[in-house]
Amino acid sequence: MLAPGFMADVDRKGRLLRAELEKIARDFPTVFEDVRGAGLLLGMKCVPPQGDVQAACIAEGLLAITAGENVLRLAPPLVVTDQDITEALAMLRRATQKSQDAAKKAAAN
């Protein structure tokens, strides 16, 4: 943390992650309402029960935790790499698609 530029890089990664999470929220408005938080500690307000979205994330290999009232939280370490972020976002996108598909299927029945 004391290395020159370390915290600036953490800030950059937090902004990158937030921007991509906001894209996912816009692409899947039936799953996510908005993105919350600061830096790398970010959450997404879920439309369906947060446990359903969390289970889909875990099935994809993404560790996500729940927080507050219906929020899915992502809390990567400060040393997360850009590649790690890219992989996590791909997992989240797949999990979100599965959550959306499951919700549509349940509504149709």
C-alpha positions, -999 to +999 in steps of 0.1 A: +000+000+000+029+023+005+043+017-030+042+048-052+011+047-073-006+018-055-036+037-043-040+055-076-042+021-093-067+009-068-088+040-075-085+034-113-096-003-108-126+009-087-137+033-114-133+006-140-153-020-120-181+005-113-184+015-149-187-021-160-212-029-132-233+001-143-233-014-179-245-047-165-272-030-145-284-011-176-283-043-197-303-063-171-329-039-155-350-068-144-322-081-122-304-049-110-317-015-101-285+004-095-248+002-084-238+014-049-206+019-030-172+034-035-137+022-046-136-016-049-163-022-023-194-021-046-229-035-045-257-039-069-293-035-057-312-066-068-347-067-082-352-105-075-343-119-041-305-113-036-300-149-026-311-161-061-286-138-078-259-148-053-265-185-060-262-179-097-229-161-091-215-189-070-226-214-097-204-194-121-175-195-097-178-159-085-177-152-048-203-126-041-219-117-007-251-102+002-255-070+022-283-049+035-317-052+019-314-070-014-278-059-023-253-082-039-218-071-028-185-075-046-154-069-025-122-078-044-089-073-027-069-041-033-044-062-053-070-074-078-057-074-114-074-060-145-076-096-157-093-107-125-118-079-129-125-089-165-131-125-156-153-116-126-174-094-148-178-122-174-190-145-146-214-119-132-228-113-167-234-150-172-250-153-137-272-123-143-284-137-176-293-170-158-311-151-131-331-131-157-339-163-176-351-180-144-372-151-134-389-150-169-395-188-167-410-185-133-433-156-144-445-176-174-456-206-152 
